[in-house]
Amino acid sequence: MPDHSLYAVYMGFKNRLTGTGSEVWGQRVAASLIVSKSAYPYTIYFWSGGGAWNVSTSRDADYNISVKCVADKMSDAAIGAERISVLLDNKGRQDDGDDFVYGSSDWDILTITEMEHIYFVEGTADTVPIYHYGAVYAVKMQHT
């Protein structure tokens, strides 16, 4: 497995968000890009800032990761945003030792904190509104 903190966050989020596939977005979860003409709703997550945390002499990381549900119905997008929050907010190893997002054998995800909310409506050529609803998550990590 690659030994990079961002890769560990991406894999941890992917595993947590796909879970059993019973969420409103099913298995339609992607990092950074989604396949054109994907069925709605889907969830996408992407790096929004951050890098080294620099709170200790060991390797660490502090990222902002945006996660949103994209849907052609506002209700699906809102349900998706709430489920994302339940699955990720306060789900680092230090937040919840029994139910935490596993990064990798090389990186511990210590804390995940929901920050700013994301909400906007995208207009399309055929005038169907597409709803984007989610949040930015602050992720603190430490190399193991």
Residue frames as qw, qx, qy, qz and C-alpha x, y, z in Angstrom:
[[0.000, 0.889, 0.457, 0.000, 0.00, 0.00, 0.00],
 [0.352, 0.619, -0.068, 0.699, 1.35, 3.48, -0.78],
 [0.491, -0.462, -0.457, 0.580, 2.68, 5.22, 2.31],
 [0.081, 0.260, 0.094, 0.958, 1.08, 8.61, 1.86],
 [0.111, 0.264, 0.630, -0.722, -1.34, 10.33, 4.21],
 [0.472, 0.277, -0.093, -0.832, -3.74, 11.60, 1.54],
 [0.495, 0.092, -0.799, -0.330, -4.02, 8.12, 0.05],
 [0.174, -0.152, -0.888, 0.398, -4.88, 6.78, 3.52],
 [0.297, 0.303, 0.351, -0.835, -7.65, 9.39, 3.94],
 [0.516, 0.251, -0.423, -0.701, -9.05, 8.62, 0.51],
 [0.441, 0.004, -0.891, -0.104, -9.12, 4.87, 1.15],
 [0.040, -0.204, -0.770, 0.604, -10.60, 5.35, 4.62],
 [0.392, 0.310, 0.142, -0.854, -13.35, 7.63, 3.34],
 [0.516, 0.181, -0.636, -0.545, -14.10, 5.34, 0.38],
 [0.328, -0.078, -0.933, 0.127, -14.45, 2.31, 2.67],
 [0.084, 0.281, 0.628, -0.720, -16.61, 4.18, 5.18],
 [0.411, 0.336, -0.022, -0.847, -18.90, 5.73, 2.57],
 [0.526, 0.131, -0.703, -0.461, -19.42, 2.58, 0.50],
 [0.443, -0.216, 0.676, -0.548, -19.96, 0.43, 3.61],
 [0.488, 0.182, 0.843, -0.134, -22.84, -1.91, 2.99],
 [0.048, 0.134, 0.650, 0.746, -24.10, -0.08, -0.08],
 [0.088, -0.626, -0.774, 0.043, -27.39, 0.67, 1.67],
 [0.095, -0.492, -0.150, 0.852, -26.93, 4.46, 1.66],
 [0.477, 0.731, 0.265, -0.410, -28.97, 6.70, -0.65],
 [0.293, 0.755, -0.470, -0.350, -25.98, 6.77, -3.05],
 [0.993, 0.109, -0.004, -0.047, -25.45, 2.99, -2.96],
 [0.811, -0.203, 0.216, 0.505, -21.93, 2.14, -4.17],
 [0.444, 0.739, 0.172, 0.477, -21.65, 5.35, -6.24],
 [0.448, -0.855, 0.085, 0.246, -18.76, 6.93, -4.30],
 [0.754, 0.461, 0.013, 0.468, -15.69, 8.45, -5.92],
 [0.486, -0.600, 0.013, 0.635, -12.56, 10.42, -5.08],
 [0.187, -0.434, 0.283, 0.834, -12.03, 13.68, -6.99],
 [0.323, 0.209, -0.500, -0.776, -13.88, 12.73, -10.21],
 [0.634, 0.216, 0.655, -0.350, -17.09, 10.97, -11.04],
 [0.324, 0.133, 0.781, 0.517, -17.79, 9.19, -14.32],
 [0.253, 0.107, -0.208, -0.939, -19.76, 11.40, -16.70],
 [0.633, -0.123, -0.404, -0.649, -23.50, 10.68, -16.76],
 [0.178, -0.002, -0.914, 0.364, -23.39, 8.73, -13.49],
 [0.399, -0.594, -0.633, -0.297, -26.77, 7.95, -12.00],
 [0.163, -0.483, 0.336, -0.792, -27.95, 10.17, -9.15],
 [0.211, -0.947, 0.233, -0.073, -27.45, 10.35, -6.29],
 [0.839, 0.183, -0.305, 0.411, -23.73, 9.86, -5.83],
 [0.490, -0.851, 0.059, 0.181, -21.13, 10.96, -3.31],
 [0.672, 0.545, -0.165, 0.474, -17.81, 12.54, -4.16],
 [0.556, -0.788, 0.016, 0.265, -14.94, 13.58, -1.91],
 [0.647, 0.576, -0.044, 0.498, -11.85, 15.62, -2.69],
 [0.563, -0.246, -0.223, 0.757, -8.87, 17.42, -1.17],
 [0.037, 0.920, 0.300, 0.249, -9.68, 21.05, -0.29],
 [0.052, 0.857, -0.334, 0.389, -6.48, 22.06, 1.44],
 [0.747, -0.597, 0.279, -0.086, -3.89, 21.15, 4.00],
 [0.653, 0.516, -0.522, 0.186, -0.71, 19.16, 4.24],
 [0.539, 0.038, -0.661, 0.521, 1.78, 18.64, 7.03],
 [0.484, -0.786, -0.364, -0.125, 0.36, 19.35, 10.48],
 [0.433, 0.491, -0.386, 0.650, 3.77, 19.95, 12.10],
 [0.569, -0.707, 0.069, -0.416, 2.70, 19.49, 15.73],
 [0.812, -0.463, 0.344, 0.094, 5.40, 16.91, 16.46],
 [0.078, -0.633, 0.670, 0.380, 8.69, 15.68, 15.08],
 [0.457, 0.122, 0.869, 0.145, 6.99, 12.59, 13.63],
 [0.055, -0.127, -0.607, -0.783, 5.18, 12.68, 10.30],
 [0.197, 0.498, 0.689, -0.489, 1.68, 14.04, 10.54],
 [0.065, 0.280, 0.572, 0.768, -1.00, 15.58, 8.34],
 [0.169, 0.503, 0.489, -0.692, -3.88, 18.03, 8.57],
 [0.079, 0.170, 0.687, 0.702, -6.29, 17.98, 5.62],
 [0.478, 0.337, 0.294, -0.756, -9.57, 19.55, 4.68],
 [0.095, 0.087, 0.912, 0.388, -11.60, 17.07, 2.66],
 [0.502, 0.141, 0.009, -0.854, -14.86, 18.13, 0.99],
 [0.089, 0.149, 0.982, 0.072, -17.54, 15.45, 0.87],
 [0.436, 0.226, 0.092, -0.866, -20.88, 15.96, -0.82],
 [0.448, 0.341, 0.827, 0.002, -23.89, 14.09, -2.06],
 [0.172, 0.258, -0.377, -0.873, -24.98, 15.11, -5.56],
 [0.277, 0.369, 0.883, -0.087, -28.58, 14.43, -6.56],
 [0.056, -0.284, -0.493, -0.820, -31.35, 15.53, -8.87],
 [0.474, -0.694, -0.467, -0.274, -33.73, 15.72, -5.89],
 [0.070, -0.679, 0.382, -0.623, -33.06, 18.08, -3.00],
 [0.811, -0.443, 0.171, -0.341, -34.42, 15.53, -0.54],
 [0.965, 0.091, -0.113, 0.220, -31.90, 12.88, -1.69],
 [0.439, 0.570, -0.312, 0.620, -29.04, 15.39, -1.43],
 [0.379, -0.639, 0.296, -0.601, -30.16, 16.39, 2.09],
 [0.953, -0.261, 0.070, -0.137, -30.51, 12.77, 3.20],
 [0.842, 0.318, -0.198, 0.387, -27.08, 12.07, 1.73],
 [0.149, 0.670, -0.343, 0.641, -25.48, 15.03, 3.53],
 [0.650, -0.555, 0.259, -0.450, -26.93, 13.88, 6.85],
 [0.997, -0.061, 0.011, 0.049, -25.69, 10.32, 6.32],
 [0.612, 0.525, -0.293, 0.514, -22.22, 11.61, 5.39],
 [0.200, -0.688, 0.348, -0.605, -22.18, 13.55, 8.65],
 [0.864, -0.376, 0.189, -0.276, -23.21, 10.50, 10.69],
 [0.965, 0.160, -0.057, 0.199, -20.57, 8.34, 8.99],
 [0.626, 0.442, -0.197, 0.611, -17.64, 10.78, 9.21],
 [0.142, -0.768, 0.181, -0.598, -18.06, 13.49, 11.87],
 [0.470, -0.598, 0.533, -0.371, -16.13, 12.65, 15.04],
 [0.992, 0.053, 0.065, -0.099, -15.08, 9.27, 13.61],
 [0.387, 0.661, -0.602, 0.226, -11.30, 9.47, 14.03],
 [0.681, -0.053, -0.685, 0.253, -9.51, 6.99, 16.32],
 [0.181, 0.003, -0.526, 0.831, -9.31, 9.59, 19.13],
 [0.446, -0.151, -0.071, -0.879, -12.95, 10.64, 18.59],
 [0.875, -0.077, 0.109, -0.465, -14.48, 7.16, 18.75],
 [0.145, -0.506, 0.849, 0.036, -12.18, 4.26, 19.57],
 [0.566, 0.130, 0.796, -0.171, -14.91, 1.72, 18.80],
 [0.567, 0.642, 0.508, 0.089, -16.13, 3.06, 15.46],
 [0.120, -0.768, 0.237, 0.583, -13.41, 4.99, 13.65],
 [0.709, 0.688, -0.107, -0.110, -12.40, 5.51, 10.03],
 [0.803, -0.300, 0.357, 0.371, -9.38, 3.31, 9.40],
 [0.238, 0.845, -0.315, -0.360, -6.71, 5.06, 7.32],
 [0.786, 0.414, -0.458, 0.030, -4.00, 2.48, 6.76],
 [0.876, -0.313, -0.208, 0.303, -1.40, 0.47, 8.60],
 [0.554, 0.172, -0.087, 0.810, 0.94, 3.46, 8.13],
 [0.055, -0.292, 0.035, -0.954, -1.41, 6.32, 9.02],
 [0.107, -0.488, -0.785, 0.367, -3.86, 6.80, 11.90],
 [0.125, -0.587, -0.302, -0.741, -6.76, 9.13, 11.32],
 [0.217, -0.089, -0.661, 0.713, -6.90, 10.73, 14.76],
 [0.206, 0.523, 0.499, -0.659, -9.83, 13.13, 14.41],
 [0.115, 0.371, 0.633, 0.670, -12.43, 14.03, 11.81],
 [0.017, 0.509, 0.461, -0.727, -14.35, 17.24, 12.43],
 [0.286, 0.684, 0.586, 0.327, -17.21, 18.56, 10.34],
 [0.232, -0.298, -0.042, 0.925, -16.55, 22.19, 9.45],
 [0.305, 0.329, -0.111, -0.887, -18.21, 24.37, 6.80],
 [0.635, 0.376, 0.651, -0.176, -21.29, 23.10, 5.06],
 [0.067, -0.143, 0.634, 0.757, -21.48, 22.81, 1.28],
 [0.409, 0.566, 0.685, -0.206, -24.71, 23.59, -0.53],
 [0.168, 0.453, -0.279, -0.830, -25.34, 24.80, -4.03],
 [0.705, 0.463, 0.505, -0.184, -27.66, 24.12, -6.93],
 [0.243, -0.277, 0.627, 0.687, -26.21, 23.51, -10.37],
 [0.624, 0.551, 0.139, -0.536, -28.26, 24.50, -13.39],
 [0.526, -0.058, 0.752, 0.393, -28.01, 22.17, -16.37],
 [0.070, 0.109, -0.537, -0.833, -28.70, 22.67, -20.06],
 [0.308, -0.364, -0.786, -0.394, -32.01, 20.82, -19.76],
 [0.310, -0.533, 0.096, -0.781, -32.99, 22.99, -16.74],
 [0.824, -0.384, -0.416, -0.022, -32.96, 20.09, -14.29],
 [0.209, -0.831, 0.394, -0.333, -31.49, 21.35, -11.01],
 [0.809, 0.053, -0.521, 0.268, -28.67, 19.27, -9.53],
 [0.494, -0.826, 0.086, -0.257, -28.20, 19.64, -5.76],
 [0.603, 0.308, -0.559, 0.479, -24.78, 19.47, -4.08],
 [0.568, -0.709, 0.058, -0.414, -25.03, 19.05, -0.30],
 [0.862, -0.060, -0.382, 0.328, -22.34, 18.11, 2.21],
 [0.419, -0.901, 0.099, 0.057, -19.51, 19.55, 4.30],
 [0.455, 0.646, -0.530, 0.307, -15.79, 20.10, 4.61],
 [0.880, -0.462, -0.109, 0.035, -14.12, 17.76, 7.11],
 [0.018, 0.809, -0.553, 0.196, -10.90, 18.60, 8.97],
 [0.981, -0.053, -0.184, 0.040, -8.82, 15.44, 9.24],
 [0.183, -0.801, 0.554, -0.136, -5.86, 15.17, 11.64],
 [0.973, 0.127, -0.193, 0.011, -3.45, 12.26, 11.12],
 [0.331, -0.752, 0.570, 0.018, -0.27, 10.78, 12.46],
 [0.638, 0.412, -0.644, -0.090, 2.18, 8.34, 10.89],
 [0.884, -0.424, 0.079, -0.179, 2.30, 5.09, 12.85]]
